[in-house]
Amino acid sequence: MRRKRQRNTEESDIDITPMLDVVFIMLIFFIVTATFVKESGIDVTRPDAQTATKQNRVGILVAINEYNEIWINRREVDINAVRANIERLHAENPQGGAVIQADQNAQTGTLVEVMDQIRLAGVQAISIAAEER
C-alpha cells in the first residue's frame, strides 16, 4: 500500500499591517517635529511699493534691520564678511538670485554697500523686498 504524501497547500501570507502602523506613526512624528522655513531670523518692517512683484526663484536672503545690522541665514554678519558668505551660498545655488529685506528705517548707505558686495560676489539678480500696497 502506498501512502500519499500530504502536501502543504496552505499559502502563508505576510501581514504588513503592523509595518504600516509604524510607518504612519513615523510619518506623523516627522511632520510634527519638522522645522519650517521662515523668511528671515529678524523682524524687518519693509517699505511699501506700488510696483512690488513676487520673485519665484530666491536663493539668498539678506536682511538689514533698523539698526543697520546685516543678517544672512539667521546669523549676524559684518559688512566685510558679506561677500564671502554670498559667494558660498551662490556656489550652492547658482540659479537663485538675492533678495534684500531692508527695514524702512535702515540707512540707504548700508543697503547700497550690501548690494555692491552681492554684485562683487557674482550674483547679478538682486531684488529689494517691499510690501505691496
A tleap script that builds the chain and sets N, CA, C and O, in Angstrom:
source leaprc.protein.ff14SB
mol = sequence {
  NMET ARG ARG LYS ARG GLN ARG ASN THR GLU
  GLU SER ASP ILE ASP ILE THR PRO MET LEU
  ASP VAL VAL PHE ILE MET LEU ILE PHE PHE
  ILE VAL THR ALA THR PHE VAL LYS GLU SER
  GLY ILE ASP VAL THR ARG PRO ASP ALA GLN
  THR ALA THR LYS GLN ASN ARG VAL GLY ILE
  LEU VAL ALA ILE ASN GLU TYR ASN GLU ILE
  TRP ILE ASN ARG ARG GLU VAL ASP ILE ASN
  ALA VAL ARG ALA ASN ILE GLU ARG LEU HIE
  ALA GLU ASN PRO GLN GLY GLY ALA VAL ILE
  GLN ALA ASP GLN ASN ALA GLN THR GLY THR
  LEU VAL GLU VAL MET ASP GLN ILE ARG LEU
  ALA GLY VAL GLN ALA ILE SER ILE ALA ALA
  GLU GLU CARG
}
set mol.1.N position { 0.815 -1.186 0.000 }
set mol.1.CA position { 0.000 0.000 0.000 }
set mol.1.C position { 0.859 1.251 0.000 }
set mol.1.O position { 1.790 1.439 0.783 }
set mol.2.N position { 0.490 2.030 -0.883 }
set mol.2.CA position { 1.212 3.290 -0.963 }
set mol.2.C position { 0.520 4.355 -0.157 }
set mol.2.O position { -0.705 4.474 -0.122 }
set mol.3.N position { 1.345 5.099 0.468 }
set mol.3.CA position { 0.782 6.245 1.185 }
set mol.3.C position { 1.042 7.501 0.373 }
set mol.3.O position { 2.126 7.706 -0.174 }
set mol.4.N position { 0.049 8.306 0.313 }
set mol.4.CA position { 0.209 9.575 -0.382 }
set mol.4.C position { 0.758 10.608 0.590 }
set mol.4.O position { 0.317 10.733 1.733 }
set mol.5.N position { 1.704 11.313 0.099 }
set mol.5.CA position { 2.235 12.377 0.936 }
set mol.5.C position { 1.293 13.567 0.889 }
set mol.5.O position { 0.793 13.963 -0.164 }
set mol.6.N position { 1.081 14.099 2.030 }
set mol.6.CA position { 0.225 15.286 2.074 }
set mol.6.C position { 1.082 16.514 1.809 }
set mol.6.O position { 2.091 16.767 2.467 }
set mol.7.N position { 0.648 17.231 0.856 }
set mol.7.CA position { 1.367 18.460 0.548 }
set mol.7.C position { 0.742 19.609 1.318 }
set mol.7.O position { -0.467 19.660 1.540 }
set mol.8.N position { 1.598 20.517 1.709 }
set mol.8.CA position { 1.124 21.696 2.428 }
set mol.8.C position { 0.564 22.665 1.391 }
set mol.8.O position { 1.315 23.364 0.710 }
set mol.9.N position { -0.726 22.698 1.282 }
set mol.9.CA position { -1.365 23.526 0.260 }
set mol.9.C position { -1.684 24.919 0.761 }
set mol.9.O position { -2.095 25.785 -0.011 }
set mol.10.N position { -1.501 25.133 2.029 }
set mol.10.CA position { -1.783 26.461 2.562 }
set mol.10.C position { -0.651 27.403 2.183 }
set mol.10.O position { 0.527 27.082 2.344 }
set mol.11.N position { -1.018 28.543 1.690 }
set mol.11.CA position { -0.014 29.557 1.386 }
set mol.11.C position { 0.090 30.477 2.589 }
set mol.11.O position { -0.919 30.878 3.170 }
set mol.12.N position { 1.283 30.797 2.946 }
set mol.12.CA position { 1.450 31.680 4.093 }
set mol.12.C position { 1.530 33.119 3.591 }
set mol.12.O position { 2.308 33.429 2.689 }
set mol.13.N position { 0.731 33.977 4.176 }
set mol.13.CA position { 0.711 35.395 3.829 }
set mol.13.C position { 1.424 36.176 4.916 }
set mol.13.O position { 1.373 35.831 6.097 }
set mol.14.N position { 2.079 37.222 4.493 }
set mol.14.CA position { 2.747 38.101 5.442 }
set mol.14.C position { 1.797 39.240 5.757 }
set mol.14.O position { 1.279 39.903 4.859 }
set mol.15.N position { 1.581 39.455 7.027 }
set mol.15.CA position { 0.695 40.527 7.465 }
set mol.15.C position { 1.518 41.808 7.600 }
set mol.15.O position { 2.398 41.894 8.457 }
set mol.16.N position { 1.234 42.802 6.757 }
set mol.16.CA position { 2.012 44.041 6.778 }
set mol.16.C position { 1.314 45.156 7.549 }
set mol.16.O position { 1.783 46.294 7.547 }
set mol.17.N position { 0.228 44.852 8.192 }
set mol.17.CA position { -0.495 45.875 8.951 }
set mol.17.C position { 0.356 46.502 10.051 }
set mol.17.O position { 0.347 47.727 10.176 }
set mol.18.N position { 1.086 45.740 10.849 }
set mol.18.CA position { 1.927 46.385 11.867 }
set mol.18.C position { 3.009 47.292 11.258 }
set mol.18.O position { 3.340 48.339 11.816 }
set mol.19.N position { 3.548 46.878 10.117 }
set mol.19.CA position { 4.555 47.708 9.477 }
set mol.19.C position { 3.946 49.031 9.005 }
set mol.19.O position { 4.575 50.081 9.137 }
set mol.20.N position { 2.752 48.990 8.468 }
set mol.20.CA position { 2.079 50.218 8.042 }
set mol.20.C position { 1.790 51.123 9.232 }
set mol.20.O position { 1.903 52.345 9.129 }
set mol.21.N position { 1.420 50.529 10.354 }
set mol.21.CA position { 1.195 51.329 11.560 }
set mol.21.C position { 2.466 52.074 11.963 }
set mol.21.O position { 2.422 53.260 12.287 }
set mol.22.N position { 3.585 51.377 11.942 }
set mol.22.CA position { 4.856 52.003 12.309 }
set mol.22.C position { 5.216 53.110 11.319 }
set mol.22.O position { 5.687 54.172 11.724 }
set mol.23.N position { 5.000 52.872 10.035 }
set mol.23.CA position { 5.318 53.879 9.019 }
set mol.23.C position { 4.477 55.129 9.229 }
set mol.23.O position { 5.007 56.238 9.157 }
set mol.24.N position { 3.207 54.986 9.482 }
set mol.24.CA position { 2.350 56.149 9.697 }
set mol.24.C position { 2.706 56.887 10.985 }
set mol.24.O position { 2.649 58.116 11.026 }
set mol.25.N position { 3.066 56.168 12.018 }
set mol.25.CA position { 3.488 56.823 13.261 }
set mol.25.C position { 4.771 57.612 13.025 }
set mol.25.O position { 4.914 58.727 13.526 }
set mol.26.N position { 5.703 57.043 12.268 }
set mol.26.CA position { 6.940 57.770 11.950 }
set mol.26.C position { 6.653 58.996 11.089 }
set mol.26.O position { 7.260 60.048 11.286 }
set mol.27.N position { 5.740 58.867 10.147 }
set mol.27.CA position { 5.370 59.998 9.297 }
set mol.27.C position { 4.790 61.130 10.131 }
set mol.27.O position { 5.153 62.291 9.942 }
set mol.28.N position { 3.902 60.804 11.041 }
set mol.28.CA position { 3.316 61.821 11.921 }
set mol.28.C position { 4.397 62.453 12.782 }
set mol.28.O position { 4.393 63.668 12.981 }
set mol.29.N position { 5.319 61.651 13.293 }
set mol.29.CA position { 6.412 62.182 14.115 }
set mol.29.C position { 7.259 63.178 13.330 }
set mol.29.O position { 7.578 64.252 13.840 }
set mol.30.N position { 7.626 62.835 12.096 }
set mol.30.CA position { 8.463 63.731 11.302 }
set mol.30.C position { 7.722 64.998 10.895 }
set mol.30.O position { 8.336 66.062 10.813 }
set mol.31.N position { 6.447 64.914 10.645 }
set mol.31.CA position { 5.675 66.115 10.307 }
set mol.31.C position { 5.593 67.047 11.504 }
set mol.31.O position { 5.730 68.262 11.359 }
set mol.32.N position { 5.372 66.490 12.679 }
set mol.32.CA position { 5.236 67.315 13.878 }
set mol.32.C position { 6.570 67.953 14.268 }
set mol.32.O position { 6.591 69.098 14.721 }
set mol.33.N position { 7.676 67.237 14.101 }
set mol.33.CA position { 8.968 67.759 14.538 }
set mol.33.C position { 9.718 68.529 13.460 }
set mol.33.O position { 10.805 69.044 13.721 }
set mol.34.N position { 9.166 68.619 12.265 }
set mol.34.CA position { 9.856 69.318 11.173 }
set mol.34.C position { 9.933 70.813 11.451 }
set mol.34.O position { 9.025 71.401 12.039 }
set mol.35.N position { 11.024 71.407 11.021 }
set mol.35.CA position { 11.156 72.856 11.117 }
set mol.35.C position { 10.768 73.447 9.776 }
set mol.35.O position { 11.113 72.910 8.723 }
set mol.36.N position { 10.060 74.537 9.825 }
set mol.36.CA position { 9.588 75.160 8.607 }
set mol.36.C position { 10.438 76.379 8.302 }
set mol.36.O position { 10.901 77.068 9.211 }
set mol.37.N position { 10.637 76.637 7.036 }
set mol.37.CA position { 11.493 77.737 6.600 }
set mol.37.C position { 10.767 79.058 6.789 }
set mol.37.O position { 9.625 79.227 6.363 }
set mol.38.N position { 11.456 79.993 7.439 }
set mol.38.CA position { 10.914 81.333 7.599 }
set mol.38.C position { 11.642 82.255 6.645 }
set mol.38.O position { 12.677 81.893 6.086 }
set mol.39.N position { 11.101 83.445 6.461 }
set mol.39.CA position { 11.742 84.385 5.551 }
set mol.39.C position { 13.082 84.844 6.078 }
set mol.39.O position { 14.063 84.845 5.335 }
set mol.40.N position { 13.153 85.226 7.316 }
set mol.40.CA position { 14.423 85.642 7.898 }
set mol.40.C position { 14.340 85.488 9.405 }
set mol.40.O position { 13.273 85.216 9.956 }
set mol.41.N position { 15.475 85.664 10.064 }
set mol.41.CA position { 15.521 85.468 11.501 }
set mol.41.C position { 15.279 86.724 12.308 }
set mol.41.O position { 15.318 86.679 13.537 }
set mol.42.N position { 15.030 87.847 11.649 }
set mol.42.CA position { 14.807 89.092 12.373 }
set mol.42.C position { 13.548 89.755 11.848 }
set mol.42.O position { 13.086 89.457 10.746 }
set mol.43.N position { 12.997 90.661 12.653 }
set mol.43.CA position { 11.822 91.409 12.223 }
set mol.43.C position { 12.267 92.609 11.407 }
set mol.43.O position { 13.095 93.409 11.844 }
set mol.44.N position { 11.708 92.717 10.226 }
set mol.44.CA position { 12.026 93.826 9.343 }
set mol.44.C position { 10.715 94.437 8.886 }
set mol.44.O position { 9.832 93.733 8.396 }
set mol.45.N position { 10.588 95.744 9.045 }
set mol.45.CA position { 9.422 96.451 8.536 }
set mol.45.C position { 9.761 96.917 7.131 }
set mol.45.O position { 10.489 97.892 6.945 }
set mol.46.N position { 9.225 96.210 6.142 }
set mol.46.CA position { 9.571 96.524 4.763 }
set mol.46.C position { 8.819 97.757 4.291 }
set mol.46.O position { 7.682 97.988 4.703 }
set mol.47.N position { 9.442 98.545 3.434 }
set mol.47.CA position { 8.751 99.712 2.892 }
set mol.47.C position { 7.673 99.291 1.904 }
set mol.47.O position { 7.725 98.199 1.338 }
set mol.48.N position { 6.694 100.172 1.703 }
set mol.48.CA position { 5.619 99.903 0.750 }
set mol.48.C position { 6.069 100.282 -0.658 }
set mol.48.O position { 6.876 101.193 -0.842 }
set mol.49.N position { 5.538 99.573 -1.640 }
set mol.49.CA position { 5.829 99.892 -3.037 }
set mol.49.C position { 4.608 99.566 -3.874 }
set mol.49.O position { 3.917 98.579 -3.623 }
set mol.50.N position { 4.346 100.398 -4.867 }
set mol.50.CA position { 3.197 100.161 -5.743 }
set mol.50.C position { 3.520 99.137 -6.820 }
set mol.50.O position { 2.610 98.513 -7.365 }
set mol.51.N position { 4.779 98.955 -7.133 }
set mol.51.CA position { 5.160 98.056 -8.221 }
set mol.51.C position { 5.822 96.782 -7.713 }
set mol.51.O position { 6.665 96.215 -8.409 }
set mol.52.N position { 5.469 96.324 -6.536 }
set mol.52.CA position { 6.077 95.111 -5.983 }
set mol.52.C position { 5.620 93.889 -6.767 }
set mol.52.O position { 4.432 93.737 -7.052 }
set mol.53.N position { 6.563 93.019 -7.115 }
set mol.53.CA position { 6.249 91.768 -7.806 }
set mol.53.C position { 6.873 90.619 -7.030 }
set mol.53.O position { 7.910 90.776 -6.385 }
set mol.54.N position { 6.229 89.468 -7.102 }
set mol.54.CA position { 6.698 88.296 -6.364 }
set mol.54.C position { 7.801 87.603 -7.155 }
set mol.54.O position { 7.669 87.371 -8.357 }
set mol.55.N position { 8.901 87.272 -6.458 }
set mol.55.CA position { 10.023 86.560 -7.064 }
set mol.55.C position { 9.878 85.079 -6.741 }
set mol.55.O position { 9.634 84.712 -5.592 }
set mol.56.N position { 10.030 84.219 -7.762 }
set mol.56.CA position { 9.846 82.787 -7.554 }
set mol.56.C position { 11.126 82.071 -7.143 }
set mol.56.O position { 11.102 81.231 -6.244 }
set mol.57.N position { 12.243 82.394 -7.789 }
set mol.57.CA position { 13.479 81.668 -7.505 }
set mol.57.C position { 14.413 82.538 -6.681 }
set mol.57.O position { 15.188 83.326 -7.224 }
set mol.58.N position { 14.333 82.389 -5.391 }
set mol.58.CA position { 15.187 83.147 -4.481 }
set mol.58.C position { 16.164 82.169 -3.853 }
set mol.58.O position { 15.761 81.166 -3.264 }
set mol.59.N position { 17.441 82.461 -3.982 }
set mol.59.CA position { 18.436 81.587 -3.404 }
set mol.59.C position { 19.018 82.130 -2.116 }
set mol.59.O position { 19.301 81.372 -1.189 }
set mol.60.N position { 19.200 83.448 -2.053 }
set mol.60.CA position { 19.889 84.067 -0.921 }
set mol.60.C position { 19.007 85.165 -0.354 }
set mol.60.O position { 18.498 86.007 -1.093 }
set mol.61.N position { 18.831 85.152 0.945 }
set mol.61.CA position { 18.026 86.169 1.616 }
set mol.61.C position { 18.915 86.929 2.591 }
set mol.61.O position { 19.497 86.345 3.505 }
set mol.62.N position { 19.009 88.233 2.383 }
set mol.62.CA position { 19.815 89.107 3.233 }
set mol.62.C position { 18.862 90.089 3.897 }
set mol.62.O position { 18.015 90.682 3.229 }
set mol.63.N position { 18.995 90.263 5.201 }
set mol.63.CA position { 18.122 91.184 5.932 }
set mol.63.C position { 18.967 92.273 6.580 }
set mol.63.O position { 20.046 92.015 7.113 }
set mol.64.N position { 18.448 93.500 6.521 }
set mol.64.CA position { 19.078 94.635 7.197 }
set mol.64.C position { 18.020 95.217 8.120 }
set mol.64.O position { 16.968 95.658 7.658 }
set mol.65.N position { 18.291 95.223 9.426 }
set mol.65.CA position { 17.288 95.722 10.359 }
set mol.65.C position { 17.450 97.226 10.567 }
set mol.65.O position { 18.302 97.863 9.948 }
set mol.66.N position { 16.628 97.776 11.438 }
set mol.66.CA position { 16.621 99.229 11.647 }
set mol.66.C position { 17.901 99.747 12.293 }
set mol.66.O position { 18.162 100.950 12.265 }
set mol.67.N position { 18.702 98.855 12.876 }
set mol.67.CA position { 19.972 99.241 13.492 }
set mol.67.C position { 21.142 99.027 12.528 }
set mol.67.O position { 22.303 99.081 12.934 }
set mol.68.N position { 20.835 98.785 11.255 }
set mol.68.CA position { 21.819 98.555 10.190 }
set mol.68.C position { 22.662 97.306 10.424 }
set mol.68.O position { 23.808 97.235 9.980 }
set mol.69.N position { 22.096 96.321 11.120 }
set mol.69.CA position { 22.753 95.030 11.296 }
set mol.69.C position { 22.380 94.158 10.104 }
set mol.69.O position { 21.222 94.135 9.685 }
set mol.70.N position { 23.348 93.450 9.564 }
set mol.70.CA position { 23.144 92.616 8.380 }
set mol.70.C position { 23.032 91.166 8.831 }
set mol.70.O position { 23.867 90.671 9.588 }
set mol.71.N position { 21.984 90.489 8.353 }
set mol.71.CA position { 21.726 89.099 8.725 }
set mol.71.C position { 21.651 88.252 7.464 }
set mol.71.O position { 20.948 88.598 6.515 }
set mol.72.N position { 22.385 87.130 7.459 }
set mol.72.CA position { 22.320 86.151 6.381 }
set mol.72.C position { 22.137 84.794 7.035 }
set mol.72.O position { 22.937 84.392 7.879 }
set mol.73.N position { 21.087 84.090 6.646 }
set mol.73.CA position { 20.776 82.770 7.226 }
set mol.73.C position { 20.701 82.807 8.746 }
set mol.73.O position { 21.287 81.964 9.424 }
set mol.74.N position { 19.990 83.771 9.268 }
set mol.74.CA position { 19.741 83.928 10.701 }
set mol.74.C position { 21.013 84.153 11.516 }
set mol.74.O position { 21.027 83.927 12.726 }
set mol.75.N position { 22.072 84.594 10.857 }
set mol.75.CA position { 23.315 84.918 11.546 }
set mol.75.C position { 23.664 86.360 11.239 }
set mol.75.O position { 23.565 86.805 10.096 }
set mol.76.N position { 24.069 87.081 12.262 }
set mol.76.CA position { 24.503 88.451 12.037 }
set mol.76.C position { 25.887 88.417 11.398 }
set mol.76.O position { 26.781 87.703 11.852 }
set mol.77.N position { 26.046 89.206 10.334 }
set mol.77.CA position { 27.275 89.195 9.555 }
set mol.77.C position { 27.805 90.616 9.461 }
set mol.77.O position { 27.036 91.560 9.276 }
set mol.78.N position { 29.112 90.770 9.586 }
set mol.78.CA position { 29.749 92.067 9.400 }
set mol.78.C position { 29.759 92.409 7.907 }
set mol.78.O position { 29.767 91.511 7.064 }
set mol.79.N position { 29.759 93.694 7.585 }
set mol.79.CA position { 29.732 94.112 6.182 }
set mol.79.C position { 30.930 93.560 5.418 }
set mol.79.O position { 30.827 93.304 4.219 }
set mol.80.N position { 32.059 93.372 6.087 }
set mol.80.CA position { 33.255 92.841 5.426 }
set mol.80.C position { 33.142 91.353 5.107 }
set mol.80.O position { 33.886 90.851 4.264 }
set mol.81.N position { 32.233 90.642 5.759 }
set mol.81.CA position { 32.065 89.204 5.536 }
set mol.81.C position { 30.894 88.891 4.620 }
set mol.81.O position { 30.633 87.722 4.338 }
set mol.82.N position { 30.183 89.908 4.151 }
set mol.82.CA position { 29.007 89.672 3.305 }
set mol.82.C position { 29.413 88.987 2.009 }
set mol.82.O position { 28.783 88.011 1.602 }
set mol.83.N position { 30.451 89.482 1.359 }
set mol.83.CA position { 30.864 88.937 0.063 }
set mol.83.C position { 31.224 87.455 0.160 }
set mol.83.O position { 30.801 86.664 -0.683 }
set mol.84.N position { 31.992 87.072 1.169 }
set mol.84.CA position { 32.395 85.666 1.322 }
set mol.84.C position { 31.185 84.765 1.568 }
set mol.84.O position { 31.100 83.669 1.014 }
set mol.85.N position { 30.252 85.226 2.397 }
set mol.85.CA position { 29.045 84.431 2.668 }
set mol.85.C position { 28.186 84.295 1.421 }
set mol.85.O position { 27.655 83.219 1.146 }
set mol.86.N position { 28.048 85.371 0.669 }
set mol.86.CA position { 27.232 85.330 -0.550 }
set mol.86.C position { 27.887 84.426 -1.591 }
set mol.86.O position { 27.190 83.670 -2.269 }
set mol.87.N position { 29.209 84.489 -1.732 }
set mol.87.CA position { 29.903 83.612 -2.684 }
set mol.87.C position { 29.663 82.148 -2.349 }
set mol.87.O position { 29.430 81.332 -3.241 }
set mol.88.N position { 29.719 81.814 -1.064 }
set mol.88.CA position { 29.491 80.423 -0.641 }
set mol.88.C position { 28.064 79.989 -0.947 }
set mol.88.O position { 27.847 78.901 -1.481 }
set mol.89.N position { 27.085 80.834 -0.611 }
set mol.89.CA position { 25.681 80.488 -0.851 }
set mol.89.C position { 25.369 80.455 -2.343 }
set mol.89.O position { 24.573 79.629 -2.790 }
set mol.90.N position { 25.985 81.341 -3.114 }
set mol.90.CA position { 25.743 81.368 -4.560 }
set mol.90.C position { 26.337 80.128 -5.229 }
set mol.90.O position { 25.790 79.642 -6.219 }
set mol.91.N position { 27.441 79.613 -4.702 }
set mol.91.CA position { 28.027 78.387 -5.243 }
set mol.91.C position { 27.105 77.190 -5.016 }
set mol.91.O position { 27.084 76.264 -5.826 }
set mol.92.N position { 26.343 77.204 -3.920 }
set mol.92.CA position { 25.403 76.120 -3.632 }
set mol.92.C position { 24.183 76.182 -4.538 }
set mol.92.O position { 23.626 75.142 -4.889 }
set mol.93.N position { 23.752 77.393 -4.926 }
set mol.93.CA position { 22.561 77.560 -5.762 }
set mol.93.C position { 22.831 78.655 -6.797 }
set mol.93.O position { 22.430 79.801 -6.597 }
set mol.94.N position { 23.510 78.315 -7.906 }
set mol.94.CA position { 23.894 79.343 -8.875 }
set mol.94.C position { 22.719 79.969 -9.626 }
set mol.94.O position { 22.851 81.089 -10.119 }
set mol.95.N position { 21.571 79.286 -9.733 }
set mol.95.CA position { 20.424 79.846 -10.448 }
set mol.95.C position { 19.671 80.880 -9.629 }
set mol.95.O position { 19.025 81.760 -10.197 }
set mol.96.N position { 19.737 80.796 -8.333 }
set mol.96.CA position { 18.963 81.688 -7.480 }
set mol.96.C position { 19.578 83.074 -7.396 }
set mol.96.O position { 20.794 83.241 -7.478 }
set mol.97.N position { 18.721 84.047 -7.231 }
set mol.97.CA position { 19.178 85.416 -7.050 }
set mol.97.C position { 19.262 85.755 -5.574 }
set mol.97.O position { 19.219 84.876 -4.712 }
set mol.98.N position { 19.380 87.035 -5.302 }
set mol.98.CA position { 19.456 87.505 -3.921 }
set mol.98.C position { 18.330 88.493 -3.669 }
set mol.98.O position { 18.013 89.321 -4.523 }
set mol.99.N position { 17.732 88.400 -2.498 }
set mol.99.CA position { 16.696 89.339 -2.082 }
set mol.99.C position { 17.171 90.013 -0.808 }
set mol.99.O position { 17.592 89.353 0.142 }
set mol.100.N position { 17.097 91.334 -0.802 }
set mol.100.CA position { 17.494 92.104 0.369 }
set mol.100.C position { 16.233 92.622 1.032 }
set mol.100.O position { 15.439 93.327 0.409 }
set mol.101.N position { 16.050 92.273 2.293 }
set mol.101.CA position { 14.949 92.806 3.090 }
set mol.101.C position { 15.527 93.898 3.968 }
set mol.101.O position { 16.119 93.622 5.011 }
set mol.102.N position { 15.357 95.121 3.547 }
set mol.102.CA position { 15.886 96.241 4.316 }
set mol.102.C position { 14.750 96.918 5.061 }
set mol.102.O position { 13.711 97.222 4.475 }
set mol.103.N position { 14.944 97.151 6.340 }
set mol.103.CA position { 13.957 97.864 7.138 }
set mol.103.C position { 13.822 99.282 6.592 }
set mol.103.O position { 14.793 99.864 6.110 }
set mol.104.N position { 12.617 99.829 6.672 }
set mol.104.CA position { 12.404 101.171 6.130 }
set mol.104.C position { 13.190 102.228 6.892 }
set mol.104.O position { 13.395 103.328 6.379 }
set mol.105.N position { 13.635 101.916 8.110 }
set mol.105.CA position { 14.438 102.846 8.897 }
set mol.105.C position { 15.942 102.599 8.761 }
set mol.105.O position { 16.740 103.299 9.384 }
set mol.106.N position { 16.337 101.612 7.954 }
set mol.106.CA position { 17.759 101.339 7.749 }
set mol.106.C position { 18.359 102.415 6.850 }
set mol.106.O position { 17.669 103.017 6.027 }
set mol.107.N position { 19.647 102.639 7.026 }
set mol.107.CA position { 20.316 103.654 6.222 }
set mol.107.C position { 20.502 103.163 4.789 }
set mol.107.O position { 20.816 101.996 4.552 }
set mol.108.N position { 20.305 104.066 3.853 }
set mol.108.CA position { 20.440 103.726 2.443 }
set mol.108.C position { 21.878 103.340 2.116 }
set mol.108.O position { 22.111 102.487 1.259 }
set mol.109.N position { 22.837 103.955 2.785 }
set mol.109.CA position { 24.242 103.631 2.541 }
set mol.109.C position { 24.558 102.179 2.840 }
set mol.109.O position { 25.331 101.548 2.117 }
set mol.110.N position { 23.970 101.645 3.894 }
set mol.110.CA position { 24.181 100.235 4.234 }
set mol.110.C position { 23.590 99.341 3.152 }
set mol.110.O position { 24.197 98.343 2.762 }
set mol.111.N position { 22.406 99.703 2.669 }
set mol.111.CA position { 21.755 98.932 1.609 }
set mol.111.C position { 22.613 98.920 0.349 }
set mol.111.O position { 22.812 97.867 -0.256 }
set mol.112.N position { 23.119 100.074 -0.046 }
set mol.112.CA position { 23.944 100.165 -1.253 }
set mol.112.C position { 25.240 99.376 -1.077 }
set mol.112.O position { 25.696 98.717 -2.011 }
set mol.113.N position { 25.828 99.439 0.103 }
set mol.113.CA position { 27.060 98.695 0.372 }
set mol.113.C position { 26.824 97.185 0.284 }
set mol.113.O position { 27.648 96.453 -0.265 }
set mol.114.N position { 25.699 96.729 0.825 }
set mol.114.CA position { 25.357 95.302 0.748 }
set mol.114.C position { 25.124 94.900 -0.704 }
set mol.114.O position { 25.569 93.834 -1.130 }
set mol.115.N position { 24.429 95.744 -1.466 }
set mol.115.CA position { 24.197 95.439 -2.886 }
set mol.115.C position { 25.521 95.342 -3.642 }
set mol.115.O position { 25.685 94.461 -4.486 }
set mol.116.N position { 26.458 96.229 -3.352 }
set mol.116.CA position { 27.770 96.173 -4.003 }
set mol.116.C position { 28.496 94.876 -3.675 }
set mol.116.O position { 29.094 94.255 -4.554 }
set mol.117.N position { 28.445 94.468 -2.416 }
set mol.117.CA position { 29.110 93.229 -2.006 }
set mol.117.C position { 28.478 92.014 -2.687 }
set mol.117.O position { 29.179 91.072 -3.059 }
set mol.118.N position { 27.151 92.038 -2.849 }
set mol.118.CA position { 26.460 90.926 -3.512 }
set mol.118.C position { 26.860 90.871 -4.978 }
set mol.118.O position { 27.108 89.788 -5.508 }
set mol.119.N position { 26.926 92.022 -5.644 }
set mol.119.CA position { 27.350 92.055 -7.051 }
set mol.119.C position { 28.794 91.576 -7.206 }
set mol.119.O position { 29.102 90.833 -8.138 }
set mol.120.N position { 29.674 91.994 -6.305 }
set mol.120.CA position { 31.068 91.551 -6.360 }
set mol.120.C position { 31.193 90.045 -6.135 }
set mol.120.O position { 32.153 89.424 -6.593 }
set mol.121.N position { 30.225 89.459 -5.430 }
set mol.121.CA position { 30.231 88.009 -5.192 }
set mol.121.C position { 29.758 87.232 -6.413 }
set mol.121.O position { 29.822 86.003 -6.422 }
set mol.122.N position { 29.283 87.930 -7.447 }
set mol.122.CA position { 28.887 87.259 -8.681 }
set mol.122.C position { 27.400 87.089 -8.876 }
set mol.122.O position { 26.984 86.480 -9.862 }
set mol.123.N position { 26.588 87.599 -7.986 }
set mol.123.CA position { 25.135 87.492 -8.125 }
set mol.123.C position { 24.643 88.719 -8.884 }
set mol.123.O position { 24.851 89.852 -8.449 }
set mol.124.N position { 23.995 88.489 -10.013 }
set mol.124.CA position { 23.517 89.606 -10.824 }
set mol.124.C position { 22.045 89.921 -10.564 }
set mol.124.O position { 21.622 91.067 -10.724 }
set mol.125.N position { 21.265 88.926 -10.167 }
set mol.125.CA position { 19.829 89.131 -9.920 }
set mol.125.C position { 19.627 89.521 -8.460 }
set mol.125.O position { 19.569 88.661 -7.581 }
set mol.126.N position { 19.521 90.819 -8.213 }
set mol.126.CA position { 19.334 91.323 -6.852 }
set mol.126.C position { 17.995 92.037 -6.791 }
set mol.126.O position { 17.699 92.887 -7.631 }
set mol.127.N position { 17.186 91.693 -5.798 }
set mol.127.CA position { 15.889 92.333 -5.594 }
set mol.127.C position { 15.834 92.914 -4.195 }
set mol.127.O position { 16.503 92.438 -3.278 }
set mol.128.N position { 15.029 93.949 -4.049 }
set mol.128.CA position { 14.796 94.541 -2.733 }
set mol.128.C position { 13.353 94.254 -2.368 }
set mol.128.O position { 12.438 94.602 -3.115 }
set mol.129.N position { 13.144 93.618 -1.216 }
set mol.129.CA position { 11.799 93.232 -0.793 }
set mol.129.C position { 11.019 94.461 -0.351 }
set mol.129.O position { 11.560 95.369 0.280 }
set mol.130.N position { 9.732 94.468 -0.699 }
set mol.130.CA position { 8.836 95.553 -0.311 }
set mol.130.C position { 7.448 94.977 -0.099 }
set mol.130.O position { 7.118 93.919 -0.634 }
set mol.131.N position { 6.641 95.670 0.677 }
set mol.131.CA position { 5.248 95.287 0.886 }
set mol.131.C position { 4.413 95.895 -0.229 }
set mol.131.O position { 4.588 97.064 -0.574 }
set mol.132.N position { 3.508 95.108 -0.790 }
set mol.132.CA position { 2.643 95.612 -1.850 }
set mol.132.C position { 1.530 96.453 -1.235 }
set mol.132.O position { 0.929 96.065 -0.233 }
set mol.133.N position { 1.261 97.592 -1.833 }
set mol.133.CA position { 0.207 98.472 -1.309 }
set mol.133.C position { -1.147 97.983 -1.698 }
set mol.133.O position { -2.152 98.601 -1.343 }
savepdb mol mol.pdb
quit
